[in-house]
Each structure stands twice: as structure tokens, then as C-alpha cells.
């Protein structure tokens, strides 16, 4: 089949706009689906597990239902597993596939627009409604989060599947060939397997038939039934594998931004985000991947930012309903926007975030149609004479498309890496606790790999600034607490690092990362001869983690380093209570009793060790030392000889 130049141009525009992402690294949630996903990294062998588990399981290791509802989106992960099997960790290949898929999406969208949006104004090829509308879509900067972030492939595949279902449904109704409706059903099924958002096309497809074709209701329903059937099949598979999702709202602020808000304020804030989406569609200047608390404020209905978008939304709903009778393409554009946006709007069910720019990836088709229809012919009804206004509107269109394109190319640069993304977007999401936390994390990671001490210190100080901002916004946010401890540790300010690690334990007793970090501070301090800091670390651990090993460490430090045998004995006895008959504990208990001249108790402890292990060389040596302290050198030498015969390393040099 020979490709027309307009199709080639659409493809090249889509590819060219994102070509600068091909050298990018993995970023943001790519670790969840690729680099740290145990199933993806198995390659082909991991595909069965990807097809039968929640999307988070491969990363977290358990069914991690972080937000309301489960996440069954295996298709994109399967593609990542195939890539991993063939190419290993290769972000270039993954980015290339995303860009190619996006360019192909533009072509498919253009082909569909040619079918449903015939030109009404005798425009040349590149000014037809279909071409202009497609250009508005593929150049729009809001799509950068989907295309430039490899993980966004789930959105791309969802739209491709849904558009494929629409294309083949229209073809089936024209040709009445069964294979085309089968292909339509397969496309929708794959779209659903990429992401559940494709379900909105159960409304979009029949509405498209209604608005733009002469097919009767009966024919429309005949085409709809198979699509509905595969959707039911998808739902059955999803529920069978994952179970019925929990409908209770998440209680952690970062997974449910409306925690603590009244229902009235919640919905006022939701409509505020509707307004922000509308603004970004028209003026996509300050883009960010992060709209977590408190970047979007909780507002009430007294705020115009709630009721103005609410009124506009009601108007769009009204025009959409009116379009059922008038069949005006503009009203279809409104319906398309509302229908595909509904599932990610926080109105139908909570999505775990205030908003995300990637949620406009499919709804923005409706916006592109609205603008494209207006530019190609709609505006000329209101601005006459057409012969004078047409050049003005075309010039403005070119300016907007160039502006969109330049912004897209520029915005892509932010997705180069986690470091670039986080430090770029924190300047936009200044009031997001998560954005500030992410910037701090990226700078700590950078500092850890930095050999220049001055640069390293500068990065760490900047990280602390961001992390303090995060905590000031959300004082009980455990991640920045931990990271502040890490940052101060990297600065070798162990006292401050312990303050923040303890804050983590106060927030979440037993928090494993804080526990291991405090233990490491203690071990490193011991190694460096900083007995006081080591002691402080282990005392802190003992306060929150009743582990015998911690008390044993405390006993060793008190006895060996500080000669405080009473404190040493107290801690080792506690260790013995927590883990009776432990050889190391009993051996140390005997040593402390021996140093306190409590010889009978020392021998009792040592003998318990020998009952468990008659050839425990260290204990035999300690018995010899105890006899020597008692002045019984002959007995002492007997035990020295036995110990050395078992472990020659104990022989004095």
C-alpha cells in the first residue's frame, strides 16, 4: 500500500517531536515496571506472572493495593519483559518503541478523522479538518508525560487499542465482514489489557457511529454486542485473578489527597482540577509530573476556582446531550472529552492523586477536535468575510502549532533522568511534599556518586533544603524524614542523622530502613573508634527494637570500651532473656562476670556454652583467662592449650 504524503508527514511530526527522548535514561516509575520489577527482569519467563498479578506485585513483592481499586494492566509490562529478554536494560530501545507507537497513533487518528470529519470548506490537504485536528493532537505538550516516560506506554497502547476498535467497527458497519468486527473486539480487548480506561470506548464507539454515519440503531447495536462481550470477559478475568477491589479510600495522604476533607470541599477541589486541566489544554506552559499534596489546595464552593469549572462542565454536558439530536461534530468533541475524562476525574472513583497530565492523553482528542473544527471551518460562520479572516486564523494556527511543538521538545528534556525531572519539576510543584522529597532524593543519589567533595556537599545541602520543605508541608511524611537522616549521614553529621531516623521510628515503630540505618551508624562509629556515637546509636535502637543482638552490642561496648561492667551485665542479661542458650550471649556473659570477679557465675555461663558446643574455642580461651585471673595458671594453661588446638589463630604472637 502506497502511503500518501499527508500520512507520512503526520508520522514524521509525531516521531520528530520526541526524537530527543531517545538518549534519555529510565525515569520516575520506570523502576516499578522495568528496572526493579522482578517479573519483567525474567524476560519471557516472567510473562505468566505479569499476566496474572497486580501491576505492583513485581516491584513490591506483594499485592500492593496502594490506592482504591486494583491495577490489572499487563500488556505494557509484557512488552517490557520481551524487550528485556532481547535487549536487556536498554532505555534507548524502550524510548524508540514509545516514539514509534506515538507516531503511529497520530497516523491512525488521522485516518479516523478522514472518515468522520470530512472537510466542509474546500480546504487543501494540509488545512482539512482531519489534518489540522491531528496536528493539534500530536503536537500538544501535555502528551510528554506519556511518550517521554517509558512507563507511559500503557496509555499509548490503551489508545491504540481503543482507536483500532473504533476503526474496525466503522469498517465492519460499512463492509459487513465478520473478520472486521473480530479485529475490533481484539483491539478493544488489548486496549483494556493495557489499561482499563479503554472501557470508555464502549460509549465512544456507538456515539461515533450515531454522530457520523447513517447506520441504523439496530446495526449500531449489532456492532456493539461483541465489544461489550470482550469487555465483560476482561472484567471476569480481572476479578478472577485479582479479586474484587477494595472500595474503601486509602488513608495515607500521598495515596488519597482528600484525606480529612469534607465531601463538599472534596468535590469543590475536584472541579478546581477540572479547571486546571482546561487551562493546561489551552496554555500548556508550566508542566509538571507532580500534583501531589499540597500543590493543589483543598478549596470550598465559595471559591470561584470551583464553581466556574463546574458551570463550564455543566455546559459541556448540556451540549453533549444536545448533540445526540443535532449531531454536530463540535458537540461530539465535548462528549468525547467528558466520556474519556470521566474515568480519571476522581468523580467516578478515587484515583489516588489530585490530577496528572497523562490523564489528558485520551481526552485531549476532544480538545483537538474542537479547535481543529473551529480553525478549518467553524469560525468562519462567525467571522466574515471568510476570504479576509481565513489567513488570520491560519497564521494563528501555525503560531500555536509551532508553540506547542517547541514546548513539547523543550519539555522532553526534563524527562532525561530522575535527577533532571525532579529538580526541574520541583520549581513548578513548589508546594508538593512529594516533589520536594523527590528532588532531595535525587540530589542525595547524585552526591553519593560524586567524587568532588565541594560539589558533593553543595548537593547534600540543597537536598536538605528540599527535604525540610517537604516536611514543613507534611510533618508526618516518613520518606523525607528518612532521607534527611541519610543526607546528614553523608555529611558525616551522625548526631543529626540519628534525630531523623528516630523520628521515623516514632512515626512507624520497627521501620526497617530506619532500623538498618541506625545500626549502620553504630557499626561505622565503632569501626572509627567513636564509642560515644556507637553507644548512642545502639541505645536508640534498643528503645524501639527489642532485639537481643542490640543488647549484646551494648554489653560489648560498655564492657570492652568503657569498662562499665554493671551496664554491660545489665544489657547482656537482657540479651540472654530475649535469646536464651545463645552461645555468643552466654560467652559474653561469662566474660563480664569474670571481669567483675564473679567467677562462679562466669564458669556457669561458660559451662552452658560447652554443653551446647564442647569445642567452642573462644569460650575455652575465656575459661583459661578466668583461671589465670584467679591465679590458677596450671588450669589456665590446660584450657589455653585446648583452645589453641581447636583454633590455632588464638595462639599468642
C-alpha positions, -999 to 999 in steps of 0.1 A, spaced: 0 0 0 14 34 -10 15 59 18 2 94 10 24 124 18 0 137 44 2 103 63 40 104 61 41 140 73 19 131 103 42 102 112 73 123 109 59 151 130 50 126 158 84 110 156 104 142 152 88 159 183 100 131 205 133 121 188 152 139 216 140 114 241 159 85 225 190 92 246 171 95 279 176 72 308 149 54 328 129 78 350 102 80 376 80 49 377 102 30 351 117 12 381 83 -2 390 76 -17 356 111 -23 343 144 -19 362 132 -31 396 103 -54 385 112 -90 393 88 -103 367 99 -80 339 135 -89 345 128 -126 340 121 -118 304 99 -143 286 98 -164 318 81 -136 337 52 -131 313 28 -156 330 33 -138 363 28 -104 347 -5 -117 332 -18 -130 365 -9 -104 391 -15 -68 401 8 -43 383 26 -35 416 34 -71 426 65 -74 405 80 -44 422 68 -46 458 67 -84 460 32 -85 474 -2 -74 463 3 -37 470 -32 -21 468 -18 14 475 -49 32 462 -85 23 459 -91 -5 434 -65 -29 420 -44 -24 389 -45 -50 362 -26 -36 333 -4 -64 320 0 -56 283 27 -28 285 46 -49 311 46 -79 288 62 -57 261 88 -46 286 96 -82 295 100 -91 258 124 -61 254 143 -71 285 147 -107 272 161 -95 239 179 -63 247 184 -63 285 182 -29 303 182 -7 272 163 26 276 171 36 240 151 7 227 122 14 250 121 51 242 123 43 205 93 20 207 73 46 226 81 72 200 72 49 171 39 39 188 30 76 193 38 84 157 16 55 146 -11 67 169 -11 101 151 -15 83 117 -44 61 130 -61 91 144 -57 110 111 -72 80 92 -102 80 116 -106 118 113 -107 114 75 -136 91 79 -156 110 104 -146 147 98 -150 154 61 -138 188 51 -166 213 47 -147 243 34 -128 231 3 -95 233 21 -63 220 7 -49 188 21 -29 204 49 -58 226 60 -85 200 61 -103 194 94 -87 160 97 -52 172 92 -54 203 114 -71 183 142 -45 156 141 -17 182 142 -32 199 173 -33 165 190 2 152 182 19 185 190 2 190 223 28 193 251 5 175 277 14 142 260 51 145 270 45 126 303 31 97 284 56 95 255 88 107 272 83 84 302 87 48 292 61 37 317 35 58 298 33 31 272 2 17 290 -16 49 279 -3 47 243 -13 10 240 -47 18 255 -55 45 230 -41 24 201 -64 -5 211 -94 17 215 -89 36 182 -83 3 165 -116 -9 178 -133 22 166 -117 19 131 -126 -17 126 -162 -11 139 -167 16 114 -152 -7 87 -175 -36 98 -206 -14 95 -196 -4 60 -185 -38 47 -204 -62 69 -174 -86 71 -172 -106 103 -134 -105 104 -135 -68 109 -157 -69 140 -135 -97 153 -105 -74 148 -124 -46 165 -131 -68 195 -95 -80 197 -82 -44 196 -106 -33 224 -96 -64 245 -59 -55 241 -66 -19 249 -83 -30 281 -53 -52 290 -31 -21 286 -53 0 309 -89 -1 320 -95 34 305 -103 18 272 -137 9 287 -149 44 279 -149 35 243 -180 13 249 -197 47 248 -174 65 223 -178 38 196 -216 37 193 -217 75 197 -193 79 168 -215 57 147 -245 77 157 -229 111 151 -211 104 118 -228 76 99 -262 68 86 -263 33 101 -294 25 120 -297 18 157 -301 -20 151 -268 -21 131 -251 0 158 -262 -24 185 -251 -54 165 -216 -40 163 -217 -30 200 -226 -65 213 -192 -82 206 -174 -52 221 -195 -54 252 -188 -91 253 -150 -88 253 -153 -61 279 -172 -85 302 -146 -111 295 -119 -87 306 -138 -78 338 -142 -115 346 -105 -122 340 -95 -92 361 -118 -101 391 -109 -138 389 -72 -131 391 -72 -101 415 -105 -104 433 -130 -77 439 -111 -44 446 -114 -28 479 -137 2 476 -125 19 508 -105 51 503 -68 49 511 -59 66 544 -24 78 536 -23 113 522 1 106 494 -23 79 481 -55 98 488 -51 136 487 -86 142 501 -79 127 535 -95 149 561 -115 170 536 -153 172 538 -173 158 508 -183 193 498 -146 205 498 -135 173 481 -158 179 451 -151 216 450 -114 207 448 -121 181 421 -138 207 399 -109 230 406 -87 204 390 -112 203 360 -104 240 356 -66 233 358 -69 207 331 -89 231 308 -62 258 314 -34 234 305 -51 223 273 -52 259 262 -20 271 278 4 242 285 32 263 298 41 252 334 41 214 331 49 190 359 45 153 367 37 161 403 3 173 416 5 157 450 -5 175 482 -3 203 486 4 216 451 -34 216 446 -51 233 475 -83 219 491 -109 246 484 -146 252 491 -175 260 469 -172 297 478 -140 298 457 -146 308 420 -119 281 411 -145 255 419 -178 269 406 -165 283 373 -152 249 361 -184 233 374 -206 256 353 -184 250 322 -186 213 328 -224 215 330 -225 234 298 -203 208 281 -227 181 294 -256 200 280 -241 205 246 -231 168 245 -267 158 252 -279 182 226 -255 167 201 -275 134 203 -301 152 182 -281 178 162 -251 155 155 -228 185 154 -191 174 154 -183 201 180 -208 186 204 -193 151 197 -159 166 207 -174 177 240 -189 142 245 -156 126 237 -137 147 262 -162 142 290 -166 104 285 -129 96 283 -121 120 311 -147 106 335 -128 76 345 -98 96 357 -117 126 370 -120 114 407 -158 116 403 -164 80 393 -139 66 418 -108 80 435 -76 78 415 -51 84 443 -40 118 431 -55 152 425 -46 151 389 -20 141 364 -12 155 329 -11 120 315 -48 117 322 -54 142 294 -37 119 268 -70 105 255 -95 133 264 -73 158 246 -85 143 214 -118 160 221 -100 193 226 -81 189 194 -113 182 175 -129 213 190 -100 235 179 -95 218 146 -131 221 136 -131 257 146 -100 266 126 -109 246 95 -144 260 91 -164 267 123 -150 301 130 -159 314 95 -196 313 105 -190 340 130 -161 360 114 -168 372 79 -159 377 52 -141 344 50 -117 355 24 -101 380 49 -104 361 81 -91 328 68 -54 340 65 -56 354 100 -69 321 115 -43 301 96 -15 323 107 -26 319 143 -29 281 139 6 279 126 19 300 155 0 278 181 13 246 165 48 259 164 45 270 200 31 236 210 59 218 192 87 239 207 72 234 242 69 196 236 106 194 225 117 216 255 96 197 280 110 164 268 144 174 282 130 173 318 124 136 314 161 128 307 166 113 342 152 112 377 176 140 387 167 163 359 130 156 362 128 161 400 149 192 401 130 207 372 95 200 384 101 210 420 103 246 407 68 242 394 53 220 421 68 241 449 40 232 473 41 195 467 55 175 496 64 146 472 81 168 446 104 183 473 110 148 486 119 135 451 143 164 445 160 157 478 163 120 470 178 126 435 204 151 449 214 126 476 218 99 449 239 123 428 261 132 458 268 96 467 284 92 432 302 125 433 340 125 439 344 163 442 338 170 479 327 206 474 301 196 448 290 167 469 285 190 499 266 215 478 242 188 465 236 175 500 229 209 515 204 216 486 189 182 492 184 190 529 167 223 519 142 204 497 136 177 523 129 203 550 104 220 527 87 186 522 85 180 559 72 215 566 44 208 541 36 174 556 52 170 590 44 132 594 58 123 559 82 94 567 101 94 534 117 129 538 124 121 574 145 90 564 162 109 536 171 138 559 188 112 581 206 98 550 217 133 539 232 142 573 248 107 574 265 115 540 277 148 556 291 127 585 268 146 609 257 114 626 240 132 655 215 149 632 211 117 612 200 98 643 175 126 651 157 120 618 160 82 619 144 83 654 116 105 640 109 77 615 106 51 643 83 74 663 61 76 632 64 39 624 80 17 651 101 -10 635 105 9 602 131 -13 586 150 14 567 155 35 598 165 5 618 192 -7 594 205 29 590 208 34 628 226 0 630 250 11 603 257 44 621 266 23 652 288 -1 633 306 26 614 311 46 646 326 15 663 349 10 634 360 46 635 366 45 673 337 69 681 325 49 711 300 76 722 282 77 689 282 40 686 267 38 721 241 64 713 231 45 681 226 12 699 207 28 728 184 44 703 178 11 686 172 -7 719 145 18 726 125 8 696 137 -26 686 139 -52 714 165 -73 696 190 -95 715 218 -85 692 214 -48 700 217 -55 737 246 -78 731 263 -49 712 256 -25 741 271 -50 765 302 -53 745 307 -16 742 301 -10 779 324 -37 789 352 -37 763 354 1 756 340 18 787 349 -7 814 314 -2 828 307 -38 837 275 -31 856 259 -16 825 275 -44 803 260 -71 826 225 -55 825 224 -54 787 238 -89 782 213 -103 808 186 -87 787 200 -102 756 200 -136 774 164 -132 783 155 -124 747 175 -153 733 183 -180 760 210 -205 752 227 -184 726 264 -192 726 276 -157 718 254 -142 745 265 -168 771 302 -164 762 300 -126 767 280 -131 799 308 -152 812 334 -126 802 316 -99 821 311 -120 852 348 -128 850 358 -92 847 336 -84 878 354 -112 897 322 -131 899 339 -164 890 313 -189 899 287 -171 877 313 -168 849 320 -206 850 283 -213 850 278 -192 818 309 -207 801 298 -243 810 264 -236 794 283 -228 762 303 -260 764 272 -280 769 260 -266 736 294 -268 719 322 -286 738 347 -274 712 339 -237 713 375 -224 712 367 -188 723 349 -200 754 377 -224 763 401 -195 759 380 -173 782 379 -200 808 416 -201 807 418 -163 811 394 -166 841 416 -192 858 446 -170 852 428 -141 868 422 -164 898 459 -172 899 454 -208 888 479 -208 860 481 -246 856 444 -249 849 445 -219 828 472 -234 806 452 -265 801 423 -246 787 446 -223 766 461 -255 750 427 -269 743 415 -236 727 446 -233 705 444 -270 694 409 -262 681 417 -228 666 455 -221 661 447 -185 654 442 -180 692 479 -187 698 497 -156 711 520 -140 686 
